[in-house]
Amino acid sequence: MIKPIYSKGKIVAKTGNEAMAEAMRQIEPDVVAAYPITPATEIVQIFSQFVSDGIVKSEYVAVESEHSAMSAAIGASAAGARAMTGTAAQGLALMWEMLYIASGLRLPIVMAEVNRALSAPINIHGDQSDTMGARDSGWIQIYSENSQEAYDNMIQAVRIAEKCMLPAMVTTDGFIISHCMEVVETYPDKDVKKFVGQYKPQRALLNTKKPYTLGSIELQDYYFEHRWQLAEAMNKAQDVVLDVAKDFAKTFGRKYGMYEKYKMDGAEIAIVVIGSTAGTAKVVIDELRKKGIKAGMIKIRVFRPFPAAMIAKDLAKVKAVAIMDRADSCAGTFAPLYTDVAAALFAHNEGKMPKMENYVYGLGGREIAPEHITAVYDKLAKIAKGKAKPSNKVEYINLRK
């Protein structure tokens, strides 16, 4: 029998979408503005039912597009409301203009984002092309391996965003997590509300006693400084993420960081991965360890801000590492995650770098099976022993040629 970690927790069966909607219900934001898109539709659909049934007092705004959803969330947040939304793929792309406005105005909006391939061709299944495309938009990005993490990350994201005065998106892999039923431990409503706390905005347009200008034009004189302040806020967000995670562990018993290290003690070869694939990789690593192969993994949880120095330190001791991207850069030198990891290693390890491989996998929901990950470790083992050389290019897993 599965027992809860938190003394007052409740074990339930929920999909990733249901888990995120449940977290939103417990948070009970002032405003949720959304437009439906597969595979994220269910999140806001379930929440809209909570509103309709009078379970929450939130204002639900059904808009005509994702661009309008983010616009409404920006307006609500600027007015002093705790605002949330949800989307995926083309919906996130349609918000593009407004993503930069939300971060530039330092509005702590929280988004439930379900990773899905970008068209064309039309595809409704999961890869991380959508959020990777938004990685430099000034949004904190938190990724989830499973439904439990999606639930926990949504709760933490609210405090992180409001402390940093930055918007944050919490993601799950489309259909793999969003629509698959898993065991999830939920916490009592009052405990979640206490952890999140009452929202007290530092500034609000509707506070007429403290008027201020929002969204003014800034040309050569001040725009540069404004963007620097945003970048500095993102850099400092790492400490906030860790502080909130520490409090979350103290309160609910589950530990989180910027990333998870799995069997990295003494590891000679390792992979770096984001999202649900980490669960499959853990099974492979356990089998390899039984055979005496010193394999490990780093699973990125927070991609923005990117924990460069910490990752560089943890990868410094391995002989070979494979960075696995579920998004392509379309003829960039390497894929997005690899680029950040390689830059981190070069900058923080004084040029002393492990041998590196870059793999792109799972685009459009293509299966990534244990044997694919085993093959990656087999190649790394050969590289570590000097029996093979890194490809020095992007390799594609499970691709028909």
C-alpha positions in Angstrom: 0.0 0.0 0.0 1.3 3.4 -1.0 1.4 5.7 2.0 1.5 9.6 2.0 4.7 11.3 2.9 2.9 14.2 4.5 1.0 13.2 7.7 -2.2 14.8 6.4 -1.7 13.9 2.8 -4.2 12.0 0.7 -3.3 9.4 -2.0 -5.4 9.8 -5.1 -5.2 8.8 -8.8 -4.9 11.8 -11.1 -3.7 12.7 -14.5 -1.2 15.5 -14.9 -3.9 17.8 -16.0 -6.1 16.9 -13.1 -3.2 17.4 -10.7 -2.4 20.9 -12.0 -6.1 21.9 -11.9 -6.3 20.6 -8.4 -3.4 22.8 -7.4 -5.0 25.8 -9.0 -8.3 25.1 -7.1 -6.4 25.0 -3.8 -4.4 28.2 -4.7 -7.7 29.8 -5.7 -6.2 32.7 -7.8 -8.3 35.9 -8.2 -8.4 35.6 -12.0 -7.9 32.8 -14.5 -8.0 33.7 -18.2 -7.7 31.0 -20.8 -8.5 29.6 -24.2 -8.6 25.8 -24.8 -5.9 24.0 -26.7 -5.0 20.3 -26.7 -3.4 18.8 -24.6 -3.8 21.5 -22.0 -7.6 22.1 -22.4 -8.5 19.9 -19.5 -6.7 22.0 -17.0 -8.7 25.1 -17.5 -11.8 23.1 -18.3 -11.7 21.5 -14.9 -11.0 24.8 -13.2 -13.8 26.5 -15.0 -16.1 23.8 -13.5 -14.8 24.6 -10.1 -15.8 28.3 -10.7 -19.2 27.3 -12.1 -19.9 25.1 -9.1 -19.0 27.8 -6.7 -16.1 25.8 -5.3 -13.7 28.7 -5.8 -14.4 32.4 -5.9 -12.0 33.0 -8.8 -13.1 35.1 -11.8 -12.8 32.9 -14.9 -12.4 34.8 -18.2 -13.1 32.8 -21.3 -11.3 34.7 -24.1 -11.1 34.4 -27.9 -7.5 33.4 -28.2 -4.3 32.6 -26.3 -3.0 36.1 -27.1 -6.1 37.5 -25.3 -5.7 35.0 -22.5 -2.2 36.4 -21.7 -3.4 40.0 -22.3 -6.2 39.5 -19.7 -3.8 37.9 -17.2 -1.5 40.8 -17.6 -4.3 43.3 -17.0 -5.5 41.4 -14.0 -2.0 41.1 -12.5 -1.2 44.7 -13.1 -4.4 45.6 -11.3 -3.2 43.7 -8.3 -4.8 40.3 -8.8 -3.2 36.9 -8.4 -3.6 35.7 -12.0 -3.1 32.3 -13.7 -3.6 30.7 -17.2 -2.8 27.6 -19.1 -1.8 26.7 -22.7 0.3 24.6 -25.0 2.3 24.7 -28.3 0.7 27.0 -30.8 -1.2 28.7 -27.9 2.1 29.6 -26.3 3.4 30.8 -29.6 0.4 33.0 -30.1 1.2 34.5 -26.7 4.7 35.3 -27.7 4.3 39.1 -27.8 2.6 39.1 -24.5 5.1 36.8 -22.8 7.8 39.5 -23.1 5.4 42.2 -21.9 4.4 40.1 -18.8 8.1 39.7 -17.8 9.1 43.2 -18.8 6.4 44.6 -16.5 7.5 42.2 -13.7 4.1 40.6 -13.3 4.0 37.3 -11.3 1.6 35.4 -13.5 1.7 31.6 -13.2 1.0 29.4 -16.3 0.3 25.7 -16.5 1.9 24.8 -19.8 1.7 21.4 -21.4 4.6 20.7 -23.7 3.5 20.0 -27.3 5.1 20.0 -30.7 4.8 23.1 -32.8 3.2 22.9 -36.2 3.7 22.4 -39.1 2.9 19.6 -39.8 0.1 19.5 -37.3 0.9 17.4 -34.2 -0.8 17.4 -30.8 1.7 15.2 -29.0 4.5 16.1 -26.6 7.9 17.6 -27.2 9.5 20.7 -25.6 9.9 22.8 -28.7 7.3 25.3 -27.5 8.8 26.2 -24.1 12.4 26.0 -25.5 11.4 28.7 -28.0 10.3 30.9 -25.0 13.4 30.2 -22.9 14.8 33.8 -23.3 11.4 35.5 -22.7 12.1 36.3 -19.0 9.8 33.6 -17.6 10.9 31.2 -14.9 10.6 27.7 -16.4 9.9 24.7 -14.1 9.6 21.2 -15.7 7.9 18.2 -14.2 8.8 14.5 -14.5 5.4 13.2 -13.4 2.0 14.3 -12.0 3.2 14.6 -8.5 5.9 17.0 -9.5 3.4 19.0 -11.6 1.1 19.4 -8.6 4.0 20.3 -6.3 5.6 22.7 -8.8 2.3 24.6 -9.3 2.1 25.3 -5.6 5.7 26.4 -5.4 5.6 28.5 -8.5 3.1 30.9 -7.0 5.4 31.9 -4.2 8.5 31.9 -6.4 6.8 34.2 -9.0 5.5 36.6 -6.4 8.7 36.8 -4.5 10.8 37.4 -7.6 8.1 39.6 -9.3 8.6 37.5 -12.4 6.1 35.3 -14.3 6.6 31.5 -14.1 5.5 28.5 -16.2 5.1 25.0 -14.9 5.3 22.3 -17.6 4.4 18.7 -18.2 5.0 16.5 -21.3 1.9 16.4 -23.4 -0.1 13.2 -23.1 2.7 11.3 -21.5 2.0 13.2 -18.2 -1.0 15.3 -19.0 -3.4 12.4 -19.8 -1.8 9.5 -18.0 -3.2 8.5 -14.6 -0.7 8.3 -11.8 -0.7 8.1 -8.0 -0.5 11.6 -6.5 -0.4 12.7 -3.0 -2.5 15.9 -2.4 -2.4 18.1 0.6 -5.3 19.6 2.6 -6.7 22.9 1.2 -5.9 24.9 4.2 -2.3 23.8 4.3 -1.8 24.7 0.6 -3.4 28.1 1.2 -1.2 28.7 4.2 2.0 27.7 2.2 1.1 29.9 -0.7 0.0 32.8 1.5 -2.2 35.8 0.8 -1.2 37.8 -2.2 0.0 41.3 -1.3 1.2 42.9 -4.5 4.0 45.4 -4.2 2.2 47.7 -6.5 -1.2 47.7 -8.2 -2.8 50.0 -10.7 -6.0 50.1 -8.8 -4.3 51.3 -5.7 -5.0 55.0 -6.2 -3.2 56.0 -3.1 0.1 54.9 -4.6 -0.1 55.7 -8.3 2.6 54.7 -10.7 3.4 54.4 -14.4 3.3 51.0 -16.0 4.4 50.2 -19.5 5.8 53.6 -20.5 7.8 54.1 -23.6 11.6 53.7 -23.0 13.9 54.5 -25.8 17.7 54.7 -25.8 17.7 56.4 -22.4 16.4 53.7 -20.1 15.4 50.5 -22.1 18.9 48.9 -21.6 18.8 49.4 -17.9 15.3 48.0 -17.7 16.3 44.8 -19.5 19.4 44.5 -17.3 17.1 44.7 -14.2 15.0 41.8 -15.6 18.1 39.7 -16.3 19.4 40.4 -12.7 16.0 39.4 -11.3 16.2 36.1 -13.2 19.7 35.5 -11.9 18.6 36.1 -8.3 15.5 33.9 -8.8 17.7 30.8 -8.2 18.0 31.6 -4.5 14.2 32.1 -4.2 13.6 28.8 -5.9 15.8 27.0 -3.4 14.4 28.9 -0.4 10.8 28.0 -1.5 11.8 24.4 -2.1 13.4 24.2 1.4 10.2 25.5 3.0 8.2 23.1 0.9 10.3 20.1 2.1 9.9 21.3 5.7 6.1 21.6 5.3 5.2 18.7 3.0 8.2 16.4 3.1 9.1 16.4 -0.6 12.5 17.8 -1.6 13.2 19.7 -4.7 16.1 21.7 -6.1 17.1 23.3 -9.4 17.7 19.8 -10.7 17.8 16.2 -9.4 20.9 14.1 -9.3 20.3 10.4 -9.8 23.1 8.0 -9.0 25.7 10.7 -9.7 27.9 9.6 -6.8 30.9 8.0 -8.5 29.3 8.2 -11.9 31.7 8.0 -14.8 29.1 8.4 -17.6 25.9 10.5 -17.3 23.0 12.0 -19.2 21.3 15.3 -18.8 17.5 15.3 -19.5 14.3 17.2 -18.9 10.8 15.9 -18.1 9.2 12.5 -18.2 12.0 10.7 -19.9 13.9 10.9 -16.6 11.6 8.2 -15.3 12.5 5.8 -18.1 16.2 6.7 -17.6 16.1 5.8 -13.9 15.1 2.3 -14.8 17.9 2.0 -17.3 20.5 3.4 -14.8 19.4 0.9 -12.1 20.0 -2.0 -14.5 23.3 -0.6 -15.6 24.4 -0.2 -12.0 23.6 -3.8 -11.3 26.1 -4.7 -14.0 28.8 -2.5 -12.5 28.5 0.3 -15.0 28.8 3.6 -13.2 25.9 5.5 -14.9 24.1 8.6 -13.6 21.7 11.3 -14.6 21.0 14.9 -14.0 17.3 15.8 -14.5 16.8 19.5 -15.0 13.8 20.9 -13.0 14.4 24.6 -13.4 15.6 25.5 -16.9 15.3 29.3 -16.4 17.1 30.5 -14.4 19.7 28.0 -15.6 21.8 26.6 -12.7 25.1 26.8 -14.7 27.7 26.8 -12.0 26.1 23.9 -10.0 25.6 21.7 -13.1 29.2 22.4 -14.2 30.5 21.3 -10.8 28.4 18.1 -10.8 29.4 17.1 -14.3 33.1 17.9 -13.8 33.9 14.4 -12.5 32.3 12.3 -15.2 34.3 11.2 -18.2 31.5 11.4 -20.8 28.0 13.0 -20.8 25.1 13.0 -23.2 22.7 15.9 -23.3 19.3 14.8 -24.5 17.1 17.5 -26.0 13.4 17.0 -26.8 13.6 20.0 -29.1 15.8 20.8 -32.1 17.5 24.1 -33.0 17.1 23.6 -36.8 20.8 23.9 -37.8 22.0 25.7 -34.8 25.4 24.3 -33.7 23.6 22.1 -31.2 20.2 21.8 -29.6 19.0 24.2 -26.8 19.8 22.2 -23.6 23.2 21.1 -24.9 24.2 24.7 -25.7 23.5 25.8 -22.1 25.3 22.8 -20.5 28.3 23.1 -22.8 28.6 26.8 -22.1 28.3 26.2 -18.3 31.0 23.6 -18.4 33.3 25.8 -20.4 32.7 28.9 -18.3 32.9 27.3 -14.8 35.4 24.4 -15.2 38.2 26.4 -16.8 38.0 24.5 -20.0 38.2 21.1 -18.3 35.3 19.4 -19.9 34.0 15.8 -20.1 33.5 14.3 -23.6 30.1 15.4 -24.7 27.3 14.1 -27.0 24.1 15.7 -28.1 21.0 13.7 -28.9 17.6 15.0 -30.1 14.7 12.6 -29.4 11.0 12.3 -29.1 9.9 15.1 -31.4 6.2 15.1 -32.0 5.7 12.5 -29.3 8.0 9.8 -30.9 8.6 7.0 -28.4 11.8 7.0 -26.3 12.2 3.5 -24.9 14.7 2.0 -22.4 16.7 0.4 -25.2 17.3 3.8 -26.8 18.6 5.2 -23.6 20.7 2.1 -23.0 22.3 2.7 -26.5 23.2 6.2 -25.4 25.0 4.9 -22.3 26.7 2.2 -24.4 28.2 4.9 -26.7 29.2 7.0 -23.6 31.0 4.0 -22.1 33.0 3.5 -25.3 33.8 7.2 -25.4 34.9 7.2 -21.7 37.3 4.2 -22.4 38.7 5.9 -25.5 37.2 3.3 -27.9 35.0 5.8 -29.6 35.0 9.6 -30.3 32.1 12.1 -29.7 30.1 12.8 -32.8 30.6 16.6 -32.6 27.2 17.0 -34.1 23.5 16.5 -33.2 22.5 12.8 -33.3 18.8 11.8 -33.7 17.3 8.9 -31.7 14.7 6.5 -33.2 14.6 8.5 -36.5 13.5 6.8 -39.7 15.9 7.6 -42.5 
